């Protein structure tokens, strides 16, 4: 009886009607173009509401870039796209200072990272020097060039894609950079029925026309307001301890050589709050935490060489950790 009363109390604390309406509009707009991939779309929207960045991984042809572009098209937010290549320099990303001899002054010309939503295609094709240009902007939402700091606008989100099977000409992302992504989202192949629907849609219509039909449903101000709403959602102390216990367990497991950092705990907290809001609740449940645990943790742990040689994946280890923990009720 107490739990029911508590839930009714929590439900009355925050009006989530605007948030749910906005999420529904985004999903409907994306669903006009993307068939299936409901979990992936939900994770992308949750990351936006949690003010986080997303690393999207999948084999070629599963619409990684298309989904990132669609997320951007559903909002009236500046959008830029950067194709990462081995010869890309940091200044090509963040910008550079240009000297004007006649005026004896330097002028900063911002790079493509100065946008609201930034799509980085094939992020693992650029070397470490260029990757390091993203460290400050992803964590602190600012860029420092020649001693001058330039703040990013709000909202600011990086969506980066990478191919997990192509290794020639690619570079492993530094752990410090991986840790700055809220989620690592894995885009699977569609099911048989979904692929049949994709073929029918492609046969009967022009995908370019479908993309043109996707109109913005949220302004930048509305997105920031929704993010503020998410930050105010309720999380019980027992669930905060549950989150901390999950992350701590990654540092104690013998199959893991590098466990998740405290940033992972914060990511779990923020992501579960975003998911709760999307599902119409202003309080987090254990199910919210369990749903986001894989995308939050899979890129933040490093398995021991022995486990990697056995073909074990980070997802398998994380599932084992989750199954071994007592779910708070």
Secondary structure, DSSP 8 states (H G I E B T S, - for coil): -HHHHHHHHHHHHS--HHHHHHHHHHHHHHHTT--S-HHHHHHHHHHHHTT--EEEE--TTS-HHHHHHHHHHTEES-EEEEE--TT--HHHHHEEEEEETTTTEEEEEE-TTSSSEEEEETGGGS-HHHHTHHHHHHHHSEEEETTEEEE--SS-EEEEEE-SS--TT-----HHHHTT-SEEEE-----HHHHHHHHHHHHHS-HHHHHHH----EEHHHHHHHHHHHHT-B--HHHHHHHHHHHHHHHH-TTEEE---HHHHHHHHHHHHHHHHHTT-SB--HHHHHHHHHHHHTTT-EE-HHHHHTT--HHHHHHHHHHTS----
